[in-house]
Amino acid sequence: MSLARRAGPGDAAEVLRLRQVMIDSLWSAGGAGPTEWHAESLPTLRERLTEEDGDFAAFVVEHPGRPRALAALAALAAGTVEYRIGKAGNPRGRVGHVFSVATDPDARRRGHARACMEELLAWFRARGAGHVLLNASPEAEPLYASLGFTRDPDPSMRLLL
């Protein structure tokens, strides 16, 4: 039995907290980044976490030894399934995208992120995803490689709207 479970609407605030842990570890140079956006994001996240058959899912692991009244999640993996026009190797055009994996600093190196990722990958498979994309930090790359991910040449570009 997996340590991970699918997150529900009652986990939304903790999911946002762990997403902030990820954001801070990648882009805030050791400091805490702004969190004002959490209040605006929370209602939408709660709604999305109620959609059992939707295109978004998050899997979490409870923080061992912490009461539920405190920050109670140790790890998170979240992603979406998108439709893109099919191609060779993925004729149905279903693509998984992992966009948020985080573990509380005091709960790392215990397999929590792996458990969340394994459940998320099973969810992608059940929805017919032909492949899964993610961006990996250097620290997380060994985990993803052990799950079968490989590096792609990255021609990505971004436009902020």
N, C-alpha and C positions, 0 to 999 in steps of 0.2 A: 504494500500500500504506500502511495506517495505521501510525502510530507506536505505537498502543495495541494491547494484547493482553488476552485474558481472564486474570484472575488465577487462580492455582491454589493448592493448599494450602501450597506452599512459600513463598508470598507473604504468608501470614496475618499474621506479625509486622509486616511493612512496611505492610500495609493498616491495621492498628491504629495504627501510628505516624502515618500520614498522616491517619487519622480524628482522632487527637489534635491534629494541626496545625490541622485545621478547627475542632474544638471550642475550642481555645485562641484562635484568631483571632476567634471569635464571642463567647465568653463569659468569657474569663479576663483581660480588661483588660490585655493585653500580657504577662501572666505565664503560666507553665505550670500547667495544672490537674492534678488528681490522676490518677495512672495505675495505681493498684492494681487497678482493674477489668480491666486488660489480661490478667492471668494467668487470670482466670476466664472471660473472653470468648474467649481464643485457641483452646481445643479446639473449641468450637462453630463458630467462624469457619472453622477448618481443615476441619471436616466439611462445612459448607455450600459451601465452595469446591471440594469434590470432586464436587458434584452437577451434572453437565452439563445435565440436563434439569429442574432444580429451578426454583423461583420467585425465586431470588436470583442476582445476578451482580455481579461487580466487574471493571472494566477499568482497566488501569494502563499507565503509560509508564515504561520504564527511565530512570534518571537518567544522562544522558550524562556520560561521563568518570569515573564512580565505579565502583570494583571491586565485584563482587557481595558480597564479605565485609563491606563497609560498607553503610550505608543506601543501598539501590540503586534505590528507586522515586522518580520525580519527581512523579507525579500519579496520582490515583485518581478514579473515578466509580463509585458503587455504587447499586444499587436493587433493588426487588422488583416482581413482578407480583402483584396481588391480584384476587380475584373479588368483585364487588359486583353486586347484582341489576341487570340491564340497564335501559337507559332510551333515550329518543330520542337518537341520535347515538352511542350505545355499547350496542347491543342485546345484545352478548355479555357485557357487564359486566366486561371485563378492563381494569384500570387499572394503569399504571406509576407507581411512586413513586421519585423520586431522593432519597436521603437523606444521601449523603456524597460531596462533591466537594472535593478538596483538591489543592494543589500545593505542593511544598517552596518556601519563600521564595526560595531561590537559583536556582530553576528557573522562575520565573513569567515571563509575557509571551512565551512561546515556542510557544504553541499546544498544550501538553500536555493541559490540561483539556479543550479543545475536542475533541481526538482521542479522549479517553476518553468524553466525552459523546456524540460521534457514534456510537461503537461501542455504547454503552449504549442509545441511541435505536434503532439497528438491531436490537438484541436485543429491545427492547420491541415493535417492529413485527413481528418474526418470531413473537412469542408472542401476537399478536392484540390488543395493548392498544389501546383506543379513544382514550385520551388519557393524558397523563403529568402528574403533579403534582410540584412541588418548592417549597421555601422558598428564596428568594434573598436573599443579603446585598446591600447597595447596591453593593459592589465587583464582585460577580459578575453583577448584573442585565444589564449590556450583553452579556455572553457569551450568557446564556440568551435575551435578546431577539433576538440575531442568529441563534439556532437556531430561532426561531419562537414562543417562549414569550410569553404575555401575562399581565398581572396580573389576578387574580380578586378579587372582594370576599371577604374572609376571615372567615367566621363560626366559625372554629375555637375549640374549647375543649379543655382538658386535665384529666385526672384522674390523679394519680400513685398507683400501686398498690404 
